[in-house]
Structures are given as C-alpha cells and as structure tokens.
C-alpha cells in the first residue's frame, strides 16, 4: 500500500494571514483523493524503500492555475520529481478569493510512505547509500541522454556508442525497463498529464530507443 499525507502552508508577505486563502475545489479531502489517485510511486524509490517528505512551493493566479512551482526542500531523488508533477496536475483546480495576493506562495509538503514493502527495517545508513546510488546512477544516465541528444542533433560526441551501450547495460536500460517507462507514460497521459507523458517518451528516445517515436510524433509537438 502506498500512503501519501500532506498539509498546506502559506508563505508570503506580511499581513497575508488576514486575507482569504485559496482552497482546492471540494476541500482537503478532495485534494487528498486527487493526489492519491494520480500518484505514481517512482520505481527506484519504491525498490529501495526510499520515503520522505517533499516540500513543493508554488503560486496561483486568479483562475487557480499553478505557476512558479518548484521543489523547495527535497531528497534529491525521484520522489522530488513526482511530488512536483502532482502539484502541477492540480492546475485549474483551485478556488482563489478575489482579494488573494498572487505574489504569495503556497507550500505543500507531501510525505511518501511505503507500507507492506518490508521497509521498516531499513537503517539510516542503508537509506543514505540508496540515495547516493540514485545520484550516481543519475550522473551516468545524463551521460547516456546527452550522448543521444547530441547524436540526433548532429553534434560531436566525446564517447563512442560502444561505451554508451556499456553504461546502458550497467543501468539496466533494457527492453523491460523501456516497457515500464512506456506504461508509466501511458498512465500519465490517461491522467491528462501530457507534459509528463512526453517527458517519459523523450527519455526513452534519449536513451537510444525508438519505442516511443510514434507517441512523440502524435502527442509532443
């Protein structure tokens, strides 16, 4: 079971607490349901029992649209990106009072918690090593994606493709991995998150696969 808990803070200017505050359409329970139903617990964190609280800051315009969203405080892992994606998905679902100062900043801390995944016995040292592993993998991942971006754009690459294929094998970028990313993109698209789906499809492209080319052509113009 995946559990997600959150509360909302308002951060802004002096006197901000005197004004009416934005509310999610349907209230806090509706926001909880919205986030829970759209949550895609990132694979690396799920497989490595990584949990925690990610603070996402954002602003709302008068129509309840999200802008200037960013991770204010995170763990530097894939949970950060998922928390940010979830907040962006709330776009247009906020009721904003007429007197609300759009320069104010809302902060939602989303706590990711894994239940029934045998994660209770993970030590702080093991968690720290898993986070370090993620960051090391991310560095190698960037080598791969930069290589293929350059290749598709006709730019000169420092590595040859044999070296890149070796890194891909080390990272596990195989057919199974690609199929998982395709399913993830399909789920995002079903949620109405075309931007997130396109990010997943382009990631597939930039690790040297053409498995998502058709979806990119149809959806990511």
C-alpha positions as a Python dict, from the first residue, in 0.01 Angstrom:
ca = {
    (1, 'X'): (0, 0, 0),
    (2, 'X'): (121, 349, -82),
    (3, 'X'): (27, 620, 163),
    (4, 'X'): (52, 992, 96),
    (5, 'X'): (-2, 1257, 358),
    (6, 'X'): (13, 1633, 317),
    (7, 'X'): (-77, 1967, 464),
    (8, 'X'): (-74, 2316, 316),
    (9, 'X'): (122, 2614, 438),
    (10, 'X'): (104, 2968, 309),
    (11, 'X'): (424, 3165, 284),
    (12, 'X'): (434, 3521, 164),
    (13, 'X'): (421, 3876, 276),
    (14, 'X'): (326, 4047, 599),
    (15, 'X'): (-44, 4054, 663),
    (16, 'X'): (-105, 3759, 433),
    (17, 'X'): (-292, 3566, 701),
    (18, 'X'): (-557, 3836, 712),
    (19, 'X'): (-673, 3760, 360),
    (20, 'X'): (-887, 3471, 244),
    (21, 'X'): (-683, 3178, 125),
    (22, 'X'): (-713, 2959, -186),
    (23, 'X'): (-886, 2626, -140),
    (24, 'X'): (-881, 2316, -353),
    (25, 'X'): (-1217, 2256, -518),
    (26, 'X'): (-1401, 2013, -294),
    (27, 'X'): (-1176, 2079, 6),
    (28, 'X'): (-887, 1898, 169),
    (29, 'X'): (-1038, 1551, 128),
    (30, 'X'): (-1079, 1614, -244),
    (31, 'X'): (-716, 1724, -269),
    (32, 'X'): (-606, 1412, -83),
    (33, 'X'): (-806, 1193, -319),
    (34, 'X'): (-679, 1384, -624),
    (35, 'X'): (-316, 1330, -529),
    (36, 'X'): (-359, 971, -411),
    (37, 'X'): (-536, 866, -733),
    (38, 'X'): (-265, 1018, -953),
    (39, 'X'): (36, 908, -757),
    (40, 'X'): (294, 705, -948),
    (41, 'X'): (544, 599, -684),
    (42, 'X'): (883, 623, -856),
    (43, 'X'): (1038, 287, -930),
    (44, 'X'): (1383, 348, -781),
    (45, 'X'): (1247, 481, -453),
    (46, 'X'): (992, 201, -428),
    (47, 'X'): (1253, -66, -495),
    (48, 'X'): (1494, 87, -244),
    (49, 'X'): (1246, 174, 33),
    (50, 'X'): (1305, 546, -5),
    (51, 'X'): (1042, 753, 170),
    (52, 'X'): (1017, 1106, 299),
    (53, 'X'): (860, 1446, 289),
    (54, 'X'): (899, 1663, -19),
    (55, 'X'): (811, 2033, 8),
    (56, 'X'): (672, 2184, -312),
    (57, 'X'): (627, 2560, -335),
    (58, 'X'): (402, 2721, -594),
    (59, 'X'): (189, 3022, -673),
    (60, 'X'): (-166, 3055, -804),
    (61, 'X'): (-312, 3308, -1041),
    (62, 'X'): (-666, 3439, -1008),
    (63, 'X'): (-803, 3150, -1216),
    (64, 'X'): (-646, 2889, -990),
    (65, 'X'): (-366, 2799, -1227),
    (66, 'X'): (-34, 2683, -1085),
    (67, 'X'): (282, 2872, -1176),
    (68, 'X'): (637, 2909, -1045),
    (69, 'X'): (622, 2560, -895),
    (70, 'X'): (945, 2417, -760),
    (71, 'X'): (1077, 2171, -504),
    (72, 'X'): (1155, 2386, -203),
    (73, 'X'): (1304, 2105, 2),
    (74, 'X'): (1350, 1751, -121),
    (75, 'X'): (1573, 1447, -106),
    (76, 'X'): (1743, 1490, -442),
    (77, 'X'): (1585, 1171, -578),
    (78, 'X'): (1295, 1071, -800),
    (79, 'X'): (1039, 1147, -525),
    (80, 'X'): (1111, 1515, -584),
    (81, 'X'): (1003, 1498, -947),
    (82, 'X'): (686, 1305, -868),
    (83, 'X'): (584, 1549, -593),
    (84, 'X'): (635, 1839, -832),
    (85, 'X'): (438, 1662, -1106),
    (86, 'X'): (145, 1602, -870),
    (87, 'X'): (126, 1966, -769),
    (88, 'X'): (135, 2078, -1133),
    (89, 'X'): (-155, 1842, -1202),
    (90, 'X'): (-371, 2044, -960),
    (91, 'X'): (-358, 2327, -1213),
    (92, 'X'): (-703, 2487, -1254),
    (93, 'X'): (-849, 2304, -955),
    (94, 'X'): (-814, 2585, -702),
    (95, 'X'): (-1068, 2843, -593),
    (96, 'X'): (-889, 3172, -542),
    (97, 'X'): (-1051, 3459, -345),
    (98, 'X'): (-1082, 3792, -520),
    (99, 'X'): (-854, 3964, -267),
    (100, 'X'): (-583, 3699, -279),
    (101, 'X'): (-230, 3824, -340),
    (102, 'X'): (-91, 3612, -623),
    (103, 'X'): (261, 3702, -507),
    (104, 'X'): (201, 3480, -205),
    (105, 'X'): (345, 3132, -208),
    (106, 'X'): (176, 2809, -110),
    (107, 'X'): (384, 2519, 14),
    (108, 'X'): (257, 2161, 23),
    (109, 'X'): (474, 1902, 195),
    (110, 'X'): (390, 1561, 54),
    (111, 'X'): (505, 1264, 260),
    (112, 'X'): (569, 946, 66),
    (113, 'X'): (534, 634, 279),
    (114, 'X'): (557, 270, 174),
    (115, 'X'): (355, 11, 362),
    (116, 'X'): (375, -365, 319),
    (117, 'X'): (704, -334, 132),
    (118, 'X'): (923, -465, 417),
    (119, 'X'): (1082, -123, 453),
    (120, 'X'): (1059, -86, 831),
    (121, 'X'): (1398, -242, 898),
    (122, 'X'): (1595, -15, 667),
    (123, 'X'): (1873, 161, 857),
    (124, 'X'): (1970, 524, 807),
    (125, 'X'): (2298, 402, 659),
    (126, 'X'): (2120, 183, 404),
    (127, 'X'): (1891, 470, 308),
    (128, 'X'): (2185, 703, 270),
    (129, 'X'): (2363, 454, 44),
    (130, 'X'): (2050, 414, -168),
    (131, 'X'): (2024, 790, -213),
    (132, 'X'): (2392, 805, -309),
    (133, 'X'): (2336, 520, -555),
    (134, 'X'): (2049, 713, -714),
    (135, 'X'): (2266, 1020, -761),
    (136, 'X'): (2548, 813, -909),
    (137, 'X'): (2303, 649, -1147),
    (138, 'X'): (2167, 989, -1242),
    (139, 'X'): (2515, 1106, -1340),
    (140, 'X'): (2559, 802, -1565),
    (141, 'X'): (2207, 846, -1701),
    (142, 'X'): (2293, 1202, -1802),
    (143, 'X'): (2596, 1073, -1992),
    (144, 'X'): (2367, 846, -2193),
    (145, 'X'): (2094, 1102, -2262),
    (146, 'X'): (2344, 1374, -2355),
    (147, 'X'): (2510, 1134, -2599),
    (148, 'X'): (2189, 1058, -2785),
    (149, 'X'): (2070, 1420, -2782),
    (150, 'X'): (2397, 1518, -2946),
    (151, 'X'): (2371, 1229, -3190),
    (152, 'X'): (2020, 1323, -3303),
    (153, 'X'): (2123, 1688, -3338),
    (154, 'X'): (2430, 1601, -3543),
    (155, 'X'): (2674, 1720, -3278),
    (156, 'X'): (3009, 1564, -3196),
    (157, 'X'): (3016, 1325, -2901),
    (158, 'X'): (3311, 1266, -2671),
    (159, 'X'): (3226, 898, -2616),
    (160, 'X'): (3167, 631, -2877),
    (161, 'X'): (2845, 435, -2877),
    (162, 'X'): (3010, 115, -2755),
    (163, 'X'): (3093, 292, -2429),
    (164, 'X'): (2739, 427, -2406),
    (165, 'X'): (2588, 83, -2462),
    (166, 'X'): (2806, -48, -2179),
    (167, 'X'): (2670, 223, -1948),
    (168, 'X'): (2314, 143, -2057),
    (169, 'X'): (2369, -222, -1969),
    (170, 'X'): (2506, -121, -1631),
    (171, 'X'): (2198, 93, -1567),
    (172, 'X'): (1958, -178, -1680),
    (173, 'X'): (1817, 18, -1974),
    (174, 'X'): (1682, -294, -2141),
    (175, 'X'): (1350, -384, -2308),
    (176, 'X'): (1185, -450, -1971),
    (177, 'X'): (1288, -107, -1846),
    (178, 'X'): (1163, 61, -2163),
    (179, 'X'): (829, -117, -2141),
    (180, 'X'): (793, 5, -1781),
    (181, 'X'): (858, 362, -1896),
    (182, 'X'): (602, 322, -2175),
    (183, 'X'): (341, 205, -1924),
    (184, 'X'): (428, 498, -1699),
    (185, 'X'): (385, 742, -1988),
    (186, 'X'): (51, 586, -2079),
    (187, 'X'): (-67, 625, -1719),
    (188, 'X'): (38, 990, -1715),
    (189, 'X'): (-142, 1056, -2042),
    (190, 'X'): (-458, 893, -1901),
    (191, 'X'): (-434, 1136, -1609),
    (192, 'X'): (-430, 1427, -1851),
    (193, 'X'): (-61, 1486, -1791),
    (194, 'X'): (58, 1513, -2150),
    (195, 'X'): (366, 1708, -2043),
    (196, 'X'): (470, 1430, -1805),
    (197, 'X'): (398, 1163, -2066),
    (198, 'X'): (610, 1347, -2321),
    (199, 'X'): (894, 1370, -2071),
    (200, 'X'): (882, 991, -2032),
    (201, 'X'): (866, 933, -2407),
    (202, 'X'): (1155, 1168, -2476),
    (203, 'X'): (1354, 996, -2204),
    (204, 'X'): (1305, 668, -2391),
    (205, 'X'): (1420, 837, -2712),
    (206, 'X'): (1726, 984, -2544),
    (207, 'X'): (1846, 651, -2413),
    (208, 'X'): (1872, 537, -2772),
    (209, 'X'): (1538, 364, -2829),
    (210, 'X'): (1279, 433, -3098),
    (211, 'X'): (1000, 263, -2900),
    (212, 'X'): (832, 595, -2820),
    (213, 'X'): (885, 775, -3152),
    (214, 'X'): (529, 723, -3270),
    (215, 'X'): (382, 858, -2945),
    (216, 'X'): (615, 1158, -2956),
    (217, 'X'): (504, 1237, -3312),
    (218, 'X'): (137, 1213, -3215),
    (219, 'X'): (143, 1395, -2881),
    (220, 'X'): (455, 1604, -2826),
    (221, 'X'): (455, 1872, -3094),
}
